[in-house]
Amino acid sequence: QVQLVESGGGLVQPGGSLRLSCAASGSIFSRYVTGWYRQAPGKQRELVAAITSGGTNYADSVKGRFTISTDNAKNTVYLQMNSLKPEDTAVYYCNVWAWWGKGTLVTVSS
């Protein structure tokens, strides 16, 4: 059973930055599509960014501001979030195939 543990969430002011991390219990990122999702209160969970060996994809709402990357040696996937906006407030989840982390809360507020 693979475990995914997110970290790095918190409270940040608009325009600020955060880096989320997702540590896996095994070497899986190179074998599957890996993604970051988010779910804001009262909204459906949405894909924010995904990465495969072929490249990356981003939601239009975060293009140019967020960057997904992996460190296979550390079994960790990252989401660098810059120029954060209040509408980025959500619980952020790491996903690999059928496995999900429990999420980390990001709050963007002044």
Phi and psi in radians as a Rosetta constraint file:
Dihedral C 1 N 2 CA 2 C 2 CIRCULARHARMONIC -1.489 0.35
Dihedral N 2 CA 2 C 2 N 3 CIRCULARHARMONIC 2.395 0.35
Dihedral C 2 N 3 CA 3 C 3 CIRCULARHARMONIC -2.005 0.35
Dihedral N 3 CA 3 C 3 N 4 CIRCULARHARMONIC 2.396 0.35
Dihedral C 3 N 4 CA 4 C 4 CIRCULARHARMONIC -2.090 0.35
Dihedral N 4 CA 4 C 4 N 5 CIRCULARHARMONIC 2.258 0.35
Dihedral C 4 N 5 CA 5 C 5 CIRCULARHARMONIC -2.209 0.35
Dihedral N 5 CA 5 C 5 N 6 CIRCULARHARMONIC 2.016 0.35
Dihedral C 5 N 6 CA 6 C 6 CIRCULARHARMONIC -1.545 0.35
Dihedral N 6 CA 6 C 6 N 7 CIRCULARHARMONIC 2.675 0.35
Dihedral C 6 N 7 CA 7 C 7 CIRCULARHARMONIC -2.702 0.35
Dihedral N 7 CA 7 C 7 N 8 CIRCULARHARMONIC 2.924 0.35
Dihedral C 7 N 8 CA 8 C 8 CIRCULARHARMONIC 1.838 0.35
Dihedral N 8 CA 8 C 8 N 9 CIRCULARHARMONIC -0.090 0.35
Dihedral C 8 N 9 CA 9 C 9 CIRCULARHARMONIC -1.253 0.35
Dihedral N 9 CA 9 C 9 N 10 CIRCULARHARMONIC 2.999 0.35
Dihedral C 9 N 10 CA 10 C 10 CIRCULARHARMONIC 2.823 0.35
Dihedral N 10 CA 10 C 10 N 11 CIRCULARHARMONIC -2.924 0.35
Dihedral C 10 N 11 CA 11 C 11 CIRCULARHARMONIC -1.711 0.35
Dihedral N 11 CA 11 C 11 N 12 CIRCULARHARMONIC 2.272 0.35
Dihedral C 11 N 12 CA 12 C 12 CIRCULARHARMONIC -2.468 0.35
Dihedral N 12 CA 12 C 12 N 13 CIRCULARHARMONIC 2.606 0.35
Dihedral C 12 N 13 CA 13 C 13 CIRCULARHARMONIC -1.368 0.35
Dihedral N 13 CA 13 C 13 N 14 CIRCULARHARMONIC 2.687 0.35
Dihedral C 13 N 14 CA 14 C 14 CIRCULARHARMONIC -0.935 0.35
Dihedral N 14 CA 14 C 14 N 15 CIRCULARHARMONIC 2.390 0.35
Dihedral C 14 N 15 CA 15 C 15 CIRCULARHARMONIC 1.582 0.35
Dihedral N 15 CA 15 C 15 N 16 CIRCULARHARMONIC -0.169 0.35
Dihedral C 15 N 16 CA 16 C 16 CIRCULARHARMONIC -1.442 0.35
Dihedral N 16 CA 16 C 16 N 17 CIRCULARHARMONIC -3.078 0.35
Dihedral C 16 N 17 CA 17 C 17 CIRCULARHARMONIC -2.293 0.35
Dihedral N 17 CA 17 C 17 N 18 CIRCULARHARMONIC 2.670 0.35
Dihedral C 17 N 18 CA 18 C 18 CIRCULARHARMONIC -2.527 0.35
Dihedral N 18 CA 18 C 18 N 19 CIRCULARHARMONIC 2.663 0.35
Dihedral C 18 N 19 CA 19 C 19 CIRCULARHARMONIC -2.129 0.35
Dihedral N 19 CA 19 C 19 N 20 CIRCULARHARMONIC 2.081 0.35
Dihedral C 19 N 20 CA 20 C 20 CIRCULARHARMONIC -1.593 0.35
Dihedral N 20 CA 20 C 20 N 21 CIRCULARHARMONIC 2.550 0.35
Dihedral C 20 N 21 CA 21 C 21 CIRCULARHARMONIC -2.182 0.35
Dihedral N 21 CA 21 C 21 N 22 CIRCULARHARMONIC 2.598 0.35
Dihedral C 21 N 22 CA 22 C 22 CIRCULARHARMONIC -2.367 0.35
Dihedral N 22 CA 22 C 22 N 23 CIRCULARHARMONIC 1.954 0.35
Dihedral C 22 N 23 CA 23 C 23 CIRCULARHARMONIC -1.717 0.35
Dihedral N 23 CA 23 C 23 N 24 CIRCULARHARMONIC 2.294 0.35
Dihedral C 23 N 24 CA 24 C 24 CIRCULARHARMONIC -1.800 0.35
Dihedral N 24 CA 24 C 24 N 25 CIRCULARHARMONIC 2.683 0.35
Dihedral C 24 N 25 CA 25 C 25 CIRCULARHARMONIC -1.446 0.35
Dihedral N 25 CA 25 C 25 N 26 CIRCULARHARMONIC -0.039 0.35
Dihedral C 25 N 26 CA 26 C 26 CIRCULARHARMONIC -2.667 0.35
Dihedral N 26 CA 26 C 26 N 27 CIRCULARHARMONIC 3.084 0.35
Dihedral C 26 N 27 CA 27 C 27 CIRCULARHARMONIC -1.507 0.35
Dihedral N 27 CA 27 C 27 N 28 CIRCULARHARMONIC 1.573 0.35
Dihedral C 27 N 28 CA 28 C 28 CIRCULARHARMONIC -2.114 0.35
Dihedral N 28 CA 28 C 28 N 29 CIRCULARHARMONIC -0.354 0.35
Dihedral C 28 N 29 CA 29 C 29 CIRCULARHARMONIC -1.119 0.35
Dihedral N 29 CA 29 C 29 N 30 CIRCULARHARMONIC -0.552 0.35
Dihedral C 29 N 30 CA 30 C 30 CIRCULARHARMONIC -1.343 0.35
Dihedral N 30 CA 30 C 30 N 31 CIRCULARHARMONIC -0.196 0.35
Dihedral C 30 N 31 CA 31 C 31 CIRCULARHARMONIC -1.807 0.35
Dihedral N 31 CA 31 C 31 N 32 CIRCULARHARMONIC -0.329 0.35
Dihedral C 31 N 32 CA 32 C 32 CIRCULARHARMONIC -2.338 0.35
Dihedral N 32 CA 32 C 32 N 33 CIRCULARHARMONIC 2.789 0.35
Dihedral C 32 N 33 CA 33 C 33 CIRCULARHARMONIC -1.134 0.35
Dihedral N 33 CA 33 C 33 N 34 CIRCULARHARMONIC 2.318 0.35
Dihedral C 33 N 34 CA 34 C 34 CIRCULARHARMONIC -2.044 0.35
Dihedral N 34 CA 34 C 34 N 35 CIRCULARHARMONIC 2.348 0.35
Dihedral C 34 N 35 CA 35 C 35 CIRCULARHARMONIC -2.437 0.35
Dihedral N 35 CA 35 C 35 N 36 CIRCULARHARMONIC 2.736 0.35
Dihedral C 35 N 36 CA 36 C 36 CIRCULARHARMONIC -1.916 0.35
Dihedral N 36 CA 36 C 36 N 37 CIRCULARHARMONIC 2.263 0.35
Dihedral C 36 N 37 CA 37 C 37 CIRCULARHARMONIC -2.049 0.35
Dihedral N 37 CA 37 C 37 N 38 CIRCULARHARMONIC 2.877 0.35
Dihedral C 37 N 38 CA 38 C 38 CIRCULARHARMONIC -2.517 0.35
Dihedral N 38 CA 38 C 38 N 39 CIRCULARHARMONIC 2.678 0.35
Dihedral C 38 N 39 CA 39 C 39 CIRCULARHARMONIC -2.401 0.35
Dihedral N 39 CA 39 C 39 N 40 CIRCULARHARMONIC 2.014 0.35
Dihedral C 39 N 40 CA 40 C 40 CIRCULARHARMONIC -1.556 0.35
Dihedral N 40 CA 40 C 40 N 41 CIRCULARHARMONIC 2.753 0.35
Dihedral C 40 N 41 CA 41 C 41 CIRCULARHARMONIC -0.960 0.35
Dihedral N 41 CA 41 C 41 N 42 CIRCULARHARMONIC 2.255 0.35
Dihedral C 41 N 42 CA 42 C 42 CIRCULARHARMONIC 1.336 0.35
Dihedral N 42 CA 42 C 42 N 43 CIRCULARHARMONIC 0.099 0.35
Dihedral C 42 N 43 CA 43 C 43 CIRCULARHARMONIC -2.124 0.35
Dihedral N 43 CA 43 C 43 N 44 CIRCULARHARMONIC 2.837 0.35
Dihedral C 43 N 44 CA 44 C 44 CIRCULARHARMONIC -1.347 0.35
Dihedral N 44 CA 44 C 44 N 45 CIRCULARHARMONIC 2.696 0.35
Dihedral C 44 N 45 CA 45 C 45 CIRCULARHARMONIC -1.160 0.35
Dihedral N 45 CA 45 C 45 N 46 CIRCULARHARMONIC 2.393 0.35
Dihedral C 45 N 46 CA 46 C 46 CIRCULARHARMONIC -2.293 0.35
Dihedral N 46 CA 46 C 46 N 47 CIRCULARHARMONIC 2.614 0.35
Dihedral C 46 N 47 CA 47 C 47 CIRCULARHARMONIC -1.325 0.35
Dihedral N 47 CA 47 C 47 N 48 CIRCULARHARMONIC 2.274 0.35
Dihedral C 47 N 48 CA 48 C 48 CIRCULARHARMONIC -1.737 0.35
Dihedral N 48 CA 48 C 48 N 49 CIRCULARHARMONIC -0.840 0.35
Dihedral C 48 N 49 CA 49 C 49 CIRCULARHARMONIC -2.730 0.35
Dihedral N 49 CA 49 C 49 N 50 CIRCULARHARMONIC 2.601 0.35
Dihedral C 49 N 50 CA 50 C 50 CIRCULARHARMONIC -2.452 0.35
Dihedral N 50 CA 50 C 50 N 51 CIRCULARHARMONIC 2.676 0.35
Dihedral C 50 N 51 CA 51 C 51 CIRCULARHARMONIC -2.469 0.35
Dihedral N 51 CA 51 C 51 N 52 CIRCULARHARMONIC 2.403 0.35
Dihedral C 51 N 52 CA 52 C 52 CIRCULARHARMONIC -2.353 0.35
Dihedral N 52 CA 52 C 52 N 53 CIRCULARHARMONIC -3.107 0.35
Dihedral C 52 N 53 CA 53 C 53 CIRCULARHARMONIC -1.137 0.35
Dihedral N 53 CA 53 C 53 N 54 CIRCULARHARMONIC -0.336 0.35
Dihedral C 53 N 54 CA 54 C 54 CIRCULARHARMONIC -1.561 0.35
Dihedral N 54 CA 54 C 54 N 55 CIRCULARHARMONIC -0.184 0.35
Dihedral C 54 N 55 CA 55 C 55 CIRCULARHARMONIC 2.523 0.35
Dihedral N 55 CA 55 C 55 N 56 CIRCULARHARMONIC -2.830 0.35
Dihedral C 55 N 56 CA 56 C 56 CIRCULARHARMONIC -2.217 0.35
Dihedral N 56 CA 56 C 56 N 57 CIRCULARHARMONIC 2.729 0.35
Dihedral C 56 N 57 CA 57 C 57 CIRCULARHARMONIC -2.384 0.35
Dihedral N 57 CA 57 C 57 N 58 CIRCULARHARMONIC 2.573 0.35
Dihedral C 57 N 58 CA 58 C 58 CIRCULARHARMONIC -2.354 0.35
Dihedral N 58 CA 58 C 58 N 59 CIRCULARHARMONIC 2.601 0.35
Dihedral C 58 N 59 CA 59 C 59 CIRCULARHARMONIC -1.144 0.35
Dihedral N 59 CA 59 C 59 N 60 CIRCULARHARMONIC 2.572 0.35
Dihedral C 59 N 60 CA 60 C 60 CIRCULARHARMONIC -1.001 0.35
Dihedral N 60 CA 60 C 60 N 61 CIRCULARHARMONIC -0.577 0.35
Dihedral C 60 N 61 CA 61 C 61 CIRCULARHARMONIC -1.207 0.35
Dihedral N 61 CA 61 C 61 N 62 CIRCULARHARMONIC -0.275 0.35
Dihedral C 61 N 62 CA 62 C 62 CIRCULARHARMONIC -2.099 0.35
Dihedral N 62 CA 62 C 62 N 63 CIRCULARHARMONIC -0.043 0.35
Dihedral C 62 N 63 CA 63 C 63 CIRCULARHARMONIC -0.997 0.35
Dihedral N 63 CA 63 C 63 N 64 CIRCULARHARMONIC 2.344 0.35
Dihedral C 63 N 64 CA 64 C 64 CIRCULARHARMONIC 1.483 0.35
Dihedral N 64 CA 64 C 64 N 65 CIRCULARHARMONIC -0.188 0.35
Dihedral C 64 N 65 CA 65 C 65 CIRCULARHARMONIC -2.018 0.35
Dihedral N 65 CA 65 C 65 N 66 CIRCULARHARMONIC -0.598 0.35
Dihedral C 65 N 66 CA 66 C 66 CIRCULARHARMONIC -1.918 0.35
Dihedral N 66 CA 66 C 66 N 67 CIRCULARHARMONIC 2.601 0.35
Dihedral C 66 N 67 CA 67 C 67 CIRCULARHARMONIC -2.392 0.35
Dihedral N 67 CA 67 C 67 N 68 CIRCULARHARMONIC 2.212 0.35
Dihedral C 67 N 68 CA 68 C 68 CIRCULARHARMONIC -1.756 0.35
Dihedral N 68 CA 68 C 68 N 69 CIRCULARHARMONIC 2.461 0.35
Dihedral C 68 N 69 CA 69 C 69 CIRCULARHARMONIC -2.674 0.35
Dihedral N 69 CA 69 C 69 N 70 CIRCULARHARMONIC 2.825 0.35
Dihedral C 69 N 70 CA 70 C 70 CIRCULARHARMONIC -2.231 0.35
Dihedral N 70 CA 70 C 70 N 71 CIRCULARHARMONIC 2.634 0.35
Dihedral C 70 N 71 CA 71 C 71 CIRCULARHARMONIC -2.155 0.35
Dihedral N 71 CA 71 C 71 N 72 CIRCULARHARMONIC 1.655 0.35
Dihedral C 71 N 72 CA 72 C 72 CIRCULARHARMONIC -1.143 0.35
Dihedral N 72 CA 72 C 72 N 73 CIRCULARHARMONIC -0.481 0.35
Dihedral C 72 N 73 CA 73 C 73 CIRCULARHARMONIC -1.166 0.35
Dihedral N 73 CA 73 C 73 N 74 CIRCULARHARMONIC -0.519 0.35
Dihedral C 73 N 74 CA 74 C 74 CIRCULARHARMONIC -1.777 0.35
Dihedral N 74 CA 74 C 74 N 75 CIRCULARHARMONIC 0.030 0.35
Dihedral C 74 N 75 CA 75 C 75 CIRCULARHARMONIC 0.904 0.35
Dihedral N 75 CA 75 C 75 N 76 CIRCULARHARMONIC 0.795 0.35
Dihedral C 75 N 76 CA 76 C 76 CIRCULARHARMONIC -2.329 0.35
Dihedral N 76 CA 76 C 76 N 77 CIRCULARHARMONIC 2.445 0.35
Dihedral C 76 N 77 CA 77 C 77 CIRCULARHARMONIC -2.039 0.35
Dihedral N 77 CA 77 C 77 N 78 CIRCULARHARMONIC 2.484 0.35
Dihedral C 77 N 78 CA 78 C 78 CIRCULARHARMONIC -2.084 0.35
Dihedral N 78 CA 78 C 78 N 79 CIRCULARHARMONIC 2.716 0.35
Dihedral C 78 N 79 CA 79 C 79 CIRCULARHARMONIC -2.324 0.35
Dihedral N 79 CA 79 C 79 N 80 CIRCULARHARMONIC 1.838 0.35
Dihedral C 79 N 80 CA 80 C 80 CIRCULARHARMONIC -1.491 0.35
Dihedral N 80 CA 80 C 80 N 81 CIRCULARHARMONIC 2.146 0.35
Dihedral C 80 N 81 CA 81 C 81 CIRCULARHARMONIC -2.082 0.35
Dihedral N 81 CA 81 C 81 N 82 CIRCULARHARMONIC 2.054 0.35
Dihedral C 81 N 82 CA 82 C 82 CIRCULARHARMONIC -2.041 0.35
Dihedral N 82 CA 82 C 82 N 83 CIRCULARHARMONIC 2.869 0.35
Dihedral C 82 N 83 CA 83 C 83 CIRCULARHARMONIC 0.857 0.35
Dihedral N 83 CA 83 C 83 N 84 CIRCULARHARMONIC 0.846 0.35
Dihedral C 83 N 84 CA 84 C 84 CIRCULARHARMONIC -1.142 0.35
Dihedral N 84 CA 84 C 84 N 85 CIRCULARHARMONIC 2.551 0.35
Dihedral C 84 N 85 CA 85 C 85 CIRCULARHARMONIC -2.113 0.35
Dihedral N 85 CA 85 C 85 N 86 CIRCULARHARMONIC 2.742 0.35
Dihedral C 85 N 86 CA 86 C 86 CIRCULARHARMONIC -0.969 0.35
Dihedral N 86 CA 86 C 86 N 87 CIRCULARHARMONIC -0.569 0.35
Dihedral C 86 N 87 CA 87 C 87 CIRCULARHARMONIC -1.265 0.35
Dihedral N 87 CA 87 C 87 N 88 CIRCULARHARMONIC -0.110 0.35
Dihedral C 87 N 88 CA 88 C 88 CIRCULARHARMONIC -1.440 0.35
Dihedral N 88 CA 88 C 88 N 89 CIRCULARHARMONIC -0.105 0.35
Dihedral C 88 N 89 CA 89 C 89 CIRCULARHARMONIC -1.074 0.35
Dihedral N 89 CA 89 C 89 N 90 CIRCULARHARMONIC 2.179 0.35
Dihedral C 89 N 90 CA 90 C 90 CIRCULARHARMONIC -3.125 0.35
Dihedral N 90 CA 90 C 90 N 91 CIRCULARHARMONIC 2.969 0.35
Dihedral C 90 N 91 CA 91 C 91 CIRCULARHARMONIC -1.557 0.35
Dihedral N 91 CA 91 C 91 N 92 CIRCULARHARMONIC 2.247 0.35
Dihedral C 91 N 92 CA 92 C 92 CIRCULARHARMONIC -1.815 0.35
Dihedral N 92 CA 92 C 92 N 93 CIRCULARHARMONIC 2.284 0.35
Dihedral C 92 N 93 CA 93 C 93 CIRCULARHARMONIC -2.090 0.35
Dihedral N 93 CA 93 C 93 N 94 CIRCULARHARMONIC 2.488 0.35
Dihedral C 93 N 94 CA 94 C 94 CIRCULARHARMONIC -1.658 0.35
Dihedral N 94 CA 94 C 94 N 95 CIRCULARHARMONIC 2.415 0.35
Dihedral C 94 N 95 CA 95 C 95 CIRCULARHARMONIC -2.379 0.35
Dihedral N 95 CA 95 C 95 N 96 CIRCULARHARMONIC 2.336 0.35
Dihedral C 95 N 96 CA 96 C 96 CIRCULARHARMONIC -2.373 0.35
Dihedral N 96 CA 96 C 96 N 97 CIRCULARHARMONIC 1.979 0.35
Dihedral C 96 N 97 CA 97 C 97 CIRCULARHARMONIC 0.917 0.35
Dihedral N 97 CA 97 C 97 N 98 CIRCULARHARMONIC -1.971 0.35
Dihedral C 97 N 98 CA 98 C 98 CIRCULARHARMONIC -1.680 0.35
Dihedral N 98 CA 98 C 98 N 99 CIRCULARHARMONIC 0.032 0.35
Dihedral C 98 N 99 CA 99 C 99 CIRCULARHARMONIC -1.734 0.35
Dihedral N 99 CA 99 C 99 N 100 CIRCULARHARMONIC 2.427 0.35
Dihedral C 99 N 100 CA 100 C 100 CIRCULARHARMONIC -2.251 0.35
Dihedral N 100 CA 100 C 100 N 101 CIRCULARHARMONIC 2.541 0.35
Dihedral C 100 N 101 CA 101 C 101 CIRCULARHARMONIC -1.459 0.35
Dihedral N 101 CA 101 C 101 N 102 CIRCULARHARMONIC 3.096 0.35
Dihedral C 101 N 102 CA 102 C 102 CIRCULARHARMONIC -1.513 0.35
Dihedral N 102 CA 102 C 102 N 103 CIRCULARHARMONIC -0.195 0.35
Dihedral C 102 N 103 CA 103 C 103 CIRCULARHARMONIC 1.718 0.35
Dihedral N 103 CA 103 C 103 N 104 CIRCULARHARMONIC 2.746 0.35
Dihedral C 103 N 104 CA 104 C 104 CIRCULARHARMONIC -2.400 0.35
Dihedral N 104 CA 104 C 104 N 105 CIRCULARHARMONIC 2.354 0.35
Dihedral C 104 N 105 CA 105 C 105 CIRCULARHARMONIC -1.486 0.35
Dihedral N 105 CA 105 C 105 N 106 CIRCULARHARMONIC 2.277 0.35
Dihedral C 105 N 106 CA 106 C 106 CIRCULARHARMONIC -2.032 0.35
Dihedral N 106 CA 106 C 106 N 107 CIRCULARHARMONIC 2.161 0.35
Dihedral C 106 N 107 CA 107 C 107 CIRCULARHARMONIC -2.118 0.35
Dihedral N 107 CA 107 C 107 N 108 CIRCULARHARMONIC 2.141 0.35
Dihedral C 107 N 108 CA 108 C 108 CIRCULARHARMONIC -1.943 0.35
Dihedral N 108 CA 108 C 108 N 109 CIRCULARHARMONIC 1.915 0.35
Dihedral C 108 N 109 CA 109 C 109 CIRCULARHARMONIC -2.776 0.35
Dihedral N 109 CA 109 C 109 N 110 CIRCULARHARMONIC 2.595 0.35
